[in-house]
Amino acid sequence: MTFDQLEDERSDKELLADHVTGDRFAFEKIVQRHRNRLYAVALRTMRDPEEASDALQDALISAFRAAASFRAEAQVTTWLHRIVVNACLDRIRRKQARPTAPLPEEGPGEPVDPRDAVEERNMSMIVEDALMKIPEDQRAAIVLVDVQGYSVADAAKVLDVPEGTIKSRCARGRAKLAVILGHIRNPRD
């Protein structure tokens, strides 16, 4: 058995403990295992690839520095997801404190994705816009439970709130989304 094979068999908790005790590559292995899913959470929360990447980078730096404070009461992935969501919410709050207007992206030479079905893209944009209209705490709960497929219990751990809070945030958020998106289901109304 090579060292690489041995390293691959370590659990996330073992890797995190090894990172704390000085293993320079242990944290990198954790990131390699979970980066795609962490980025997906950041992207759905931020709705902007660049902002999501920045939030993920902030979160990973925070996790790297705070690894010694991990209490092992939850899974490492739950702890990381909580840090990512918090980094996203921090960025959203900072943006709201200093609002900016995006530059128009019009004109010739804009990239075109030939795989992108117009109707599918339009629907995706409508849903994303609707998500941005509900409060961020409800949006975070809905993204974790309804979009990412987390259980209520896991979402509660990620957001560090009771399960009942997740259920109520999802219920309130879904009710608001139903009103906002009602025209899609009932186009004559």
Backbone as numpy.savetxt, mean C-alpha at the origin, in Angstrom:
# Nx Ny Nz CAx CAy CAz Cx Cy Cz
24.67 -28.47 1.10 23.82 -27.28 1.10 24.71 -26.05 1.10
24.46 -25.13 0.16 25.25 -23.91 0.09 24.72 -22.88 1.07
25.50 -21.85 1.29 25.08 -20.78 2.19 23.83 -20.09 1.67
23.75 -19.91 0.34 22.57 -19.26 -0.24 21.30 -20.06 0.03
21.39 -21.38 -0.07 20.22 -22.21 0.20 19.83 -22.10 1.67
20.82 -22.09 2.56 20.54 -21.96 3.98 19.87 -20.62 4.25
20.37 -19.57 3.62 19.80 -18.24 3.82 18.35 -18.19 3.35
18.05 -18.86 2.24 16.70 -18.85 1.71 15.70 -19.51 2.66
16.16 -20.39 3.50 15.27 -21.10 4.40 14.98 -20.34 5.68
15.70 -19.28 5.95 15.44 -18.53 7.18 14.08 -17.83 7.08
13.38 -17.81 8.18 12.09 -17.12 8.22 12.32 -15.61 8.24
11.26 -14.86 8.00 11.37 -13.40 8.05 11.82 -12.94 9.43
11.30 -13.56 10.48 11.70 -13.17 11.84 13.17 -13.46 12.08
13.64 -14.60 11.57 15.06 -14.92 11.72 15.93 -13.93 10.94
15.49 -13.60 9.73 16.24 -12.63 8.94 16.28 -11.27 9.63
15.16 -10.85 10.19 15.12 -9.55 10.87 16.03 -9.57 12.10
16.00 -10.66 12.84 16.88 -10.78 14.01 18.35 -10.77 13.56
18.66 -11.45 12.48 20.02 -11.46 11.96 20.44 -10.06 11.50
19.51 -9.33 10.90 19.79 -7.94 10.50 20.17 -7.10 11.71
19.40 -7.25 12.78 19.65 -6.47 14.00 21.03 -6.80 14.58
21.44 -8.06 14.45 22.74 -8.45 15.01 23.90 -8.24 14.03
23.62 -7.64 12.88 24.72 -7.23 12.01 24.84 -7.91 10.67
23.94 -8.80 10.30 23.98 -9.43 8.99 23.61 -8.40 7.94
24.59 -8.03 7.10 24.39 -6.95 6.13 23.40 -7.29 5.03
23.12 -8.58 4.81 22.28 -8.98 3.69 20.89 -9.47 4.11
20.67 -9.61 5.39 19.40 -10.17 5.87 18.21 -9.27 5.52
18.33 -7.98 5.73 17.21 -7.09 5.44 16.93 -7.06 3.94
17.98 -7.10 3.15 17.81 -7.13 1.70 17.00 -8.35 1.26
17.21 -9.48 1.92 16.47 -10.70 1.59 14.98 -10.52 1.91
14.69 -9.88 3.04 13.29 -9.61 3.39 12.65 -8.72 2.33
13.36 -7.69 1.93 12.84 -6.77 0.91 12.60 -7.51 -0.40
13.53 -8.37 -0.80 13.36 -9.14 -2.04 12.10 -10.00 -1.98
11.84 -10.58 -0.83 10.67 -11.45 -0.68 9.36 -10.69 -0.79
9.31 -9.48 -0.28 8.02 -8.80 -0.10 7.86 -7.49 -0.88
8.86 -7.09 -1.62 8.84 -5.78 -2.28 7.62 -5.59 -3.19
7.30 -6.58 -4.01 6.20 -6.42 -4.96 4.87 -6.17 -4.25
4.62 -6.92 -3.21 3.35 -6.75 -2.49 3.32 -5.43 -1.72
4.45 -5.04 -1.15 4.52 -3.76 -0.45 4.31 -2.61 -1.43
4.90 -2.73 -2.61 4.72 -1.69 -3.63 3.26 -1.63 -4.08
2.62 -2.77 -4.22 1.22 -2.80 -4.65 0.34 -2.06 -3.63
0.60 -2.25 -2.36 -0.16 -1.54 -1.33 0.11 -0.03 -1.44
1.36 0.33 -1.60 1.71 1.75 -1.72 1.07 2.37 -2.96
1.10 1.65 -4.07 0.54 2.18 -5.32 -0.97 2.38 -5.21
-1.65 1.43 -4.62 -3.10 1.56 -4.50 -3.48 2.65 -3.50
-2.63 2.87 -2.53 -2.91 3.91 -1.55 -2.59 5.30 -2.13
-1.46 5.40 -2.82 -1.01 6.70 -3.32 -1.60 7.04 -4.69
-1.86 6.00 -5.50 -2.42 6.18 -6.85 -1.47 6.86 -7.83
-0.21 6.91 -7.48 0.78 7.53 -8.34 2.06 6.69 -8.23
2.57 6.15 -9.33 3.74 5.27 -9.25 4.96 5.91 -8.60
5.23 7.17 -8.93 6.39 7.84 -8.35 6.21 8.07 -6.86
5.04 8.53 -6.47 4.75 8.74 -5.05 4.79 7.42 -4.29
4.26 6.37 -4.91 4.27 5.05 -4.27 5.70 4.56 -4.07
6.54 4.75 -5.08 7.95 4.35 -4.96 8.65 5.13 -3.85
8.38 6.42 -3.80 8.98 7.24 -2.75 8.49 6.82 -1.37
7.20 6.57 -1.26 6.64 6.14 0.03 7.22 4.79 0.45
7.37 3.88 -0.52 7.94 2.58 -0.22 9.39 2.73 0.24
10.13 3.59 -0.43 11.52 3.82 -0.03 11.57 4.39 1.39
10.73 5.37 1.68 10.67 5.93 3.04 10.36 4.84 4.06
9.39 3.98 3.71 8.98 2.92 4.62 10.11 1.93 4.86
10.80 1.55 3.82 11.88 0.57 3.98 13.04 1.14 4.79
13.32 2.41 4.61 14.36 3.05 5.43 13.92 3.05 6.89
12.66 3.39 7.13 12.14 3.37 8.50 12.22 1.98 9.11
11.82 0.98 8.33 11.86 -0.39 8.83 13.29 -0.84 9.10
14.20 -0.48 8.22 15.62 -0.82 8.39 16.13 -0.27 9.71
15.80 1.00 9.98 16.28 1.67 11.20 15.56 1.17 12.45
14.29 0.78 12.32 13.49 0.41 13.48 13.45 -1.09 13.73
14.24 -1.85 13.02 14.18 -3.31 13.13 14.39 -3.79 14.56
15.23 -3.13 15.30 15.50 -3.55 16.69 14.27 -3.39 17.58
13.35 -2.54 17.18 12.15 -2.32 18.00 11.01 -3.27 17.65
11.22 -4.14 16.64 10.19 -5.12 16.27 9.97 -6.07 17.43
8.70 -6.18 17.87 8.38 -6.96 19.07 7.94 -8.39 18.77
7.85 -8.76 17.54 7.48 -10.12 17.13 6.09 -10.52 17.60
5.22 -9.54 17.87 3.84 -9.84 18.23 2.99 -10.11 16.99
3.50 -9.70 15.84 2.82 -9.91 14.57 3.86 -10.48 13.59
3.39 -10.83 12.41 4.31 -11.29 11.38 5.15 -10.11 10.89
6.33 -10.38 10.40 7.19 -9.33 9.86 6.48 -8.63 8.70
5.77 -9.39 7.87 5.08 -8.78 6.73 3.98 -7.83 7.20
3.29 -8.17 8.26 2.27 -7.28 8.81 2.90 -5.99 9.30
4.02 -6.12 9.99 4.77 -4.96 10.49 5.22 -4.08 9.32
5.75 -4.71 8.26 6.20 -3.94 7.10 5.03 -3.24 6.40
3.90 -3.94 6.26 2.73 -3.33 5.62 2.25 -2.13 6.42
2.27 -2.23 7.74 1.86 -1.10 8.58 2.78 0.09 8.33
4.07 -0.16 8.24 5.03 0.92 7.99 4.79 1.54 6.62
4.51 0.71 5.61 4.24 1.23 4.25 2.98 2.09 4.25
1.91 1.59 4.84 0.66 2.36 4.87 0.88 3.69 5.61
1.58 3.64 6.72 1.84 4.88 7.47 2.68 5.86 6.65
3.67 5.35 5.92 4.49 6.22 5.07 3.62 6.86 3.98
2.71 6.08 3.41 1.79 6.63 2.40 0.89 7.70 3.00
0.31 7.41 4.14 -0.57 8.39 4.79 0.19 9.66 5.16
1.43 9.51 5.61 2.26 10.69 5.92 2.47 11.54 4.67
2.76 10.88 3.55 2.96 11.62 2.30 1.68 12.33 1.86
0.55 11.64 2.01 -0.74 12.26 1.64 -0.99 13.48 2.51
-0.75 13.37 3.80 -0.96 14.50 4.71 -0.04 15.67 4.35
1.21 15.36 4.04 2.15 16.43 3.67 1.70 17.12 2.38
1.22 16.34 1.43 0.74 16.92 0.17 -0.48 17.81 0.40
-1.36 17.38 1.30 -2.54 18.19 1.58 -2.15 19.48 2.28
-1.09 19.46 3.06 -0.61 20.66 3.73 0.04 21.62 2.74
0.62 21.06 1.68 1.25 21.87 0.63 0.73 21.42 -0.72
-0.51 21.76 -1.05 -1.08 21.28 -2.31 -0.34 21.84 -3.52
-0.23 21.01 -4.55 0.38 21.42 -5.80 -0.56 21.06 -6.94
-0.36 21.73 -8.04 -1.17 21.43 -9.23 -0.27 20.73 -10.24
-0.68 19.57 -10.75 0.16 18.86 -11.73 0.21 19.60 -13.05
1.33 19.47 -13.74 1.47 20.07 -15.06 0.66 19.26 -16.06
0.09 19.90 -17.07 -0.68 19.15 -18.06 0.23 18.20 -18.84
-0.29 17.04 -19.14 0.46 16.04 -19.90 -0.19 15.87 -21.26
-0.26 16.95 -22.00 -0.89 16.93 -23.31 0.15 17.10 -24.38
-0.25 16.81 -25.58 0.62 17.08 -26.71 1.09 15.82 -27.39
1.80 16.01 -28.50 2.28 14.86 -29.27 3.39 14.11 -28.52
3.56 12.87 -28.87 4.64 12.09 -28.29 4.33 11.45 -26.96
3.10 11.55 -26.50 2.75 10.91 -25.24 2.76 9.40 -25.44
3.26 8.66 -24.46 3.32 7.21 -24.62 1.91 6.60 -24.67
1.78 5.58 -25.50 0.51 4.90 -25.65 0.73 3.43 -25.30
-0.15 2.89 -24.49 -0.08 1.48 -24.12 -1.06 0.73 -25.01
-0.56 -0.04 -25.97 -1.48 -0.71 -26.91 -2.33 -1.78 -26.23
-1.91 -2.29 -25.05 -2.69 -3.32 -24.36 -3.86 -2.72 -23.60
-3.86 -1.41 -23.43 -4.83 -0.73 -22.59 -6.17 -0.60 -23.31
-7.18 -1.31 -22.83 -8.53 -1.17 -23.38 -9.10 0.13 -22.84
-9.64 0.94 -23.69 -10.12 2.26 -23.30 -11.17 2.18 -22.20
-12.14 1.32 -22.37 -13.21 1.22 -21.36 -12.67 0.75 -20.01
-11.77 -0.21 -20.04 -11.18 -0.72 -18.80 -10.39 0.38 -18.09
-9.66 1.13 -18.85 -8.86 2.22 -18.27 -9.76 3.31 -17.71
-10.80 3.64 -18.44 -11.73 4.66 -17.96 -12.37 4.23 -16.64
-12.78 2.97 -16.56 -13.39 2.46 -15.33 -12.39 2.50 -14.18
-11.17 2.10 -14.46 -10.13 2.12 -13.43 -9.92 3.54 -12.91
-9.89 4.50 -13.81 -9.70 5.90 -13.40 -10.89 6.40 -12.58
-12.08 6.01 -12.96 -13.27 6.43 -12.23 -13.24 5.87 -10.81
-12.88 4.60 -10.68 -12.81 3.97 -9.36 -11.69 4.60 -8.53
-10.53 4.83 -9.14 -9.42 5.46 -8.42 -9.81 6.86 -7.95
-10.47 7.62 -8.81 -10.93 8.96 -8.41 -11.91 8.87 -7.25
-12.80 7.90 -7.31 -13.77 7.72 -6.23 -13.06 7.38 -4.92
-12.06 6.53 -4.98 -11.30 6.19 -3.78 -10.65 7.43 -3.16
-10.17 8.32 -4.01 -9.51 9.53 -3.50 -10.49 10.50 -2.85
-11.79 10.31 -3.08 -12.81 11.20 -2.52 -13.27 10.78 -1.13
-12.88 9.58 -0.70 -13.29 9.16 0.63 -12.14 9.42 1.60
-12.42 9.52 2.89 -11.36 9.81 3.86 -10.23 8.77 3.81
-9.02 9.23 4.08 -7.85 8.36 3.92 -7.88 7.14 4.83
-8.46 7.25 6.02 -8.52 6.07 6.89 -9.45 5.00 6.30
-10.55 5.43 5.69 -11.46 4.49 5.03 -10.82 3.93 3.77
-10.11 4.78 3.02 -9.43 4.33 1.80 -8.39 3.27 2.14
-7.60 3.50 3.16 -6.56 2.53 3.54 -7.18 1.18 3.90
-8.28 1.21 4.66 -8.94 -0.04 5.04 -9.50 -0.76 3.81
-10.13 -0.02 2.91 -10.72 -0.62 1.71 -9.63 -1.18 0.79
-8.54 -0.45 0.63 -7.45 -0.94 -0.22 -6.91 -2.26 0.33
-6.70 -2.32 1.64 -6.16 -3.55 2.22 -7.15 -4.71 2.13
-8.41 -4.47 2.49 -9.39 -5.57 2.55 -9.95 -5.91 1.17
-10.45 -4.92 0.46 -11.16 -5.19 -0.79 -10.24 -5.30 -2.01
-9.15 -4.55 -2.02 -8.28 -4.57 -3.19 -7.16 -5.59 -3.02
-6.48 -5.56 -1.87 -5.36 -6.46 -1.64 -5.79 -7.83 -1.11
-7.02 -7.93 -0.62 -7.52 -9.23 -0.16 -7.11 -9.63 1.24
-6.69 -8.68 2.05 -6.33 -8.98 3.43 -7.59 -9.32 4.22
-7.41 -10.15 5.21 -8.51 -10.40 6.13 -8.67 -9.15 7.00
-9.83 -9.02 7.63 -10.07 -7.89 8.53 -9.03 -7.90 9.65
-8.72 -9.08 10.16 -7.74 -9.19 11.25 -6.36 -8.71 10.81
-5.94 -9.12 9.61 -4.63 -8.70 9.12 -4.60 -7.20 8.83
-5.67 -6.68 8.25 -5.74 -5.24 7.99 -5.69 -4.46 9.30
-6.33 -4.98 10.33 -6.31 -4.32 11.63 -4.89 -4.27 12.18
-4.14 -5.35 11.98 -2.74 -5.37 12.44 -1.90 -4.37 11.65
-2.10 -4.33 10.34 -1.32 -3.42 9.50 -1.57 -1.97 9.90
-2.83 -1.62 10.13 -3.18 -0.24 10.46 -3.13 0.03 11.97
-2.87 -1.02 12.75 -2.75 -0.89 14.19 -4.01 -0.30 14.83
-5.15 -0.88 14.43 -6.45 -0.49 14.99 -7.24 -1.76 15.29
-8.29 -1.68 16.09 -9.10 -2.87 16.36 -9.83 -3.34 15.09
-10.16 -4.63 15.06 -10.86 -5.20 13.91 -12.18 -4.50 13.65
-12.89 -4.14 14.72 -14.17 -3.44 14.56 -14.00 -2.11 13.84
-12.87 -1.46 14.06 -12.59 -0.19 13.38 -12.43 -0.42 11.88
-11.74 -1.51 11.52 -11.58 -1.84 10.09 -12.94 -2.10 9.47
-13.77 -2.89 10.17 -15.10 -3.20 9.64 -15.92 -1.94 9.44
-15.89 -1.04 10.42 -16.70 0.17 10.28 -16.14 1.11 9.21
-14.80 1.21 9.13 -14.21 2.05 8.08 -14.55 1.51 6.70
-14.48 0.19 6.55 -14.84 -0.42 5.26 -16.31 -0.18 4.93
-17.17 -0.36 5.92 -18.61 -0.18 5.70 -18.91 1.27 5.31
-18.35 2.22 6.06 -18.59 3.63 5.74 -18.00 4.00 4.38
-16.79 3.50 4.11 -16.16 3.78 2.82 -16.92 3.18 1.66
-17.38 1.95 1.82 -18.16 1.31 0.75 -19.46 2.05 0.50
-20.10 2.51 1.57 -21.35 3.27 1.41 -21.09 4.56 0.63
-19.99 5.24 0.94 -19.65 6.47 0.22 -19.31 6.16 -1.24
-18.57 5.09 -1.45 -18.24 4.70 -2.83 -19.49 4.33 -3.63
-20.45 3.68 -2.98 -21.69 3.31 -3.66 -22.41 4.55 -4.16
-22.41 5.61 -3.36 -23.05 6.86 -3.77 -22.25 7.50 -4.90
-20.94 7.58 -4.72 -20.08 8.23 -5.72 -20.15 7.49 -7.05
-20.18 6.15 -7.00 -20.15 5.35 -8.21 -21.53 4.87 -8.66
-22.58 5.38 -8.04 -23.93 4.94 -8.36 -24.29 5.11 -9.81
-23.76 6.12 -10.46 -24.08 6.37 -11.87 -23.57 5.25 -12.79
-22.59 4.48 -12.34 -22.06 3.38 -13.15 -23.05 2.22 -13.15
-23.59 1.94 -11.99 -24.51 0.81 -11.87 -25.88 1.15 -12.42
-26.30 2.38 -12.23 -27.62 2.84 -12.69 -27.43 4.03 -13.62
-27.01 3.81 -14.85 -26.68 4.92 -15.74 -27.85 5.85 -16.05
-29.07 5.42 -15.87 -30.22 6.29 -16.17 -30.52 7.27 -15.05
-29.99 7.01 -13.85 -30.30 7.88 -12.70 -29.56 9.18 -12.77
